[in-house]
Amino acid sequence: MKKYLAWAAALLMAASLAGCGSTATSSSAASKAESGTGTASSAAAKSDKVWIITTDTAFMPFEYTDESGKFVGIDVDILEAVAKDQGFAYDLQSIGWDGAVAAVQSGQADAIIAGASIKQERIDSGWVFSEGYYNATQTIAVAADSNIAKWEDLSGKNVAVKNGTIGCDYAESMKDKYGFTVTKFEDSPTMYQDVIAGNSVACFDDTPVMAANIKQHGLALKIPDGFENEGAPYGFAIMNKDNQVLLDMFNAGLANIKANGTYDKILEKYLG
């Protein structure tokens, strides 16, 4: 769902990460937990290595800060459960999408979990994905009093997207067919406000993300029927094959938490 970064941007954000260490939202799982169910190598599970894993800052319900100031979300809880199952330690760096990708690309971090859709363009550019852990569709949201009900209603109008996302790709793939223009934003909150303010008639984003934000923040938006695509799975990803052991542990842990019911409980917690 996200964008590729220029080499210079990657170096800049990686340097920033290296200098600041963990953010206030970093977390760690016990590295010596004895789960008895994992399939990771014993050397990896028993080592003192702390894996640096990056994520976005505001992508509700997958990663965001709750009312108490705690960093929470589906991705956060899945990572914690997988790490506990596999017995590895991690430091979760909440540094925004651009920073998260840049840090992993430059080797300043080991992996990313940030609602990243598995798509061929990323694989071709060096992303190595885990098994998918959530299948997300994309759709549009419009102002609460909007009368937009079909694709043709977007003709001659402007829509908002978050740059580098699958939602952005979706809008770009439909704009010529239905004759609308696209304005790109760097974050979802600004994109939503552009629609509420009337500058754009709709915005494109992941369906569960928009639904959660509308409900949680009482946004004057609604999601009309008939605009949803087939979607794509989210994946945990590395960009250095030397970190394959981490990817293997994630896949093994994900399979285990799905089998023991933990995964379903996490989804129920955030999606109801």
N, C-alpha and C positions, 0 to 999 in steps of 0.2 A: 503494500500500500504506500510505499514511500519513495523518496527520490534518491537519485545518485548524486554524489557530490564531486565537485571539481577537486583536483589534487591539492591545490593551494588551500581550499577550505578545509580539507581533511587534515592537513598539517596544522592549521591554525587551531582547530577545535581539539585536536589531539594534544597540542601543547598546553591548551587550557586545562584539559583533564589531568594531565600529568602534574600540573602545578597545584591543583586544588584538592586532589585526593577525594575522599568520600564526601558526598553531599549530605544534607540533613536528612535525606530520605534513603540513605543507603541502609542495607540490612544484611544480616549474615545468618546462615544456617549452620548448625553444629557440624563440624567436619568429621567427627568421630562417632556419629550416630550409628547404632547397630540395628539396621533394618532387617537384615536376614533375607530380604527379598530381591535385592538388586543384582544385576549381572555385570556391573562395572568391574574393572580389574582391581584386585586387592591393593595393588600399589597406588592406584589413583585414589581409592576410597580411604586409604589410611595415611595418605600424605598430608603435610601441613599446608599444601598449596591453597590459597584463597583465589578463586576465579573471579576476575573482574567482569561483570555483566552490566551492560548499559541498557537504558530504557528511555522512553519519552516521559514528559512531565504531566501532560494533560490529555488523556485519551480514554475517558470514561466509557465503559466500566472496566477497561483493561488495566489502566494505570492512572491514578489521580490521587489528590490529597483530599481526605475526608474533612468533615467539620471540626474534628479534634486536632487536625494538623498531621495526622498519620498518613503515610503513603500506602495506598491499598489498591486492590483491583484483581481481576481475574488472572492476569499475567503474574502479578506479584505473588498471589497465593499458589498458583501452579508451580512457579519456580521454587517456592519455599517447600512445598510438599514433595517435589521431585528431589530436591537436595537432601531433605530428611530421609527419603526412601533410599537414596544412593550413597548417603554418607559423605557428601562433599561440602566444603565451605565456599561461600561466595560473598562478594560485596556488590550490591546493586546500586549502580550510579544513575540517578534520575537527572539527566542533563539535556533533555529535549531531543527531538528526532535527529536533527542535523548533527549535533554533538555526539549522539549515540552511534550513528553510522560512521562518522569520521574517526572516532576512537577505535572502533573495531578494524576499520580499513587500515589504519596506521599502526596497529599492533599495540596500542596503549590499553586496549581492553580485549577480552577473550571472546565475547559473544554478545549478542543482542536479543532481547525479548521485548517487543514493542508493537504488537499487533502488525507484524510485518507479513504481508501477503506473499505466499510462495508463487513466484512467476518466473517464466523462462528468462526474461531480460536480466533479472538479478542473478540467477544461476550462471548465466553466460558471463557475467561480470565478476564472478568469484565468490558469491554467496554460497554457502553449503548449509542446506536446511535440514532440520529435524523432520520427523513425521509431523503432519499437520495436527494442531491441537484445538482448532476452532474454525469452523467454516463460516465466513462472514459474507453477507451479500451487501451490495451498495444500492442506494436509492436517492431520492431527493426529499428535501424538506422545504416547505413554503411558509409564508406568513399565515398566522392563524385565521385571518379573514380572507385569504386568497381564494380565487375561483379557478385556479389552475387544476385541471382534472385529466388532461391527456397531453402527450408529447407535443402535439401541434400548438398547444397554448403557449409554448415557450418561444415560438417563432418571433424573431425581431426583438427579443428581450435578452437581458444579461443574466447569467448565473454565476454563483461564487463556488470556488473549490479550494481545497487545501493542497498546496503545491506538492507534487511528488507522490500523491496517494493513488490508490486504485480508483477512488472516487473521481479524482482528477482525470485519470485515464478514461473512465467511463464517460464523463462529460465530453472530453475531447473526441471520443469515438462517435458521439451522437450529434455534435453541434452542426456539422455540415448537412446532415440529413434533415434536421428540424430547424435549421436557420437561427440558432441562438449564438451569442458571444459568451466568452468565459473570462472572468477575472480571478486571478490566483492570489491566495493569502498564505501566510506562513503558519497560521495556527487556526484551529477550529473555532474558538470563541470569537475571534475577529470575523471569521467567515459567517458565523451565525448572525452576528450583529449587523452585518451588511444587508442581510435579508430582512431582518426586523426593521432596519432603518429605511427600507424601500429602495436601496441602491441596486439590489439584485432581486429577481423574483423567485429564485430558488437557490439551494445549495446542494451539492453532491457530497455524500460521505458514506461511511459504513453504517448500515442500518441499525445495529445494536448500539453504536456509539451515539448516533443522533437521538434515538429513542431514550437512552439513559440521560443525556444532557437536557432534553426537553422536560423530562419528568423531574430530574433532580434540581434543576435551576429555574423551573417554571417559565421556560422560554416561550415567547408568543409565536410558536411555530407548530406545524403539524406535518405528518407524513402521509401524503395521498397514496391511494392504491394505484397499481398499474405501472410503476416506474422501476421496480426492483429487478436486478439482474440475477444471474445464477450464482454469483459469488465465487470465492476462492478461499482456501485454507490459510490460516496464520501459521507461521513456523518460527521456532527458535533457530538462530543461525550463527555460524562461525564464518570467518573469512580467511582463516589460516588452518591448513590441514593438519598442522602440528597439534591443534586443539581437538582432534577427532575424538579423543577419549571423553572429552566433556560432552560432545554431541551424542556419543554412544550412551553415556550415563543419562542424559536427558531423555533419550528415546526409551531406555529401559525403565526409568522412573515413571515416565508418562504412561507406559503400558501398565505398570503396577498400580498407579493411582486410579486408572480407569477401571481396572479389575476389582479393586477393593472398595470402590464407591466414593473415594475422596474427590475425584474429578467431578462427579455429578453434584456433590455437595457444594463445591466451589461455584459451579454455574448457578445452582439454585440460590446461593447466597446473594449473587449480584444480579441475576436476571429474573428470579422469581419463578 
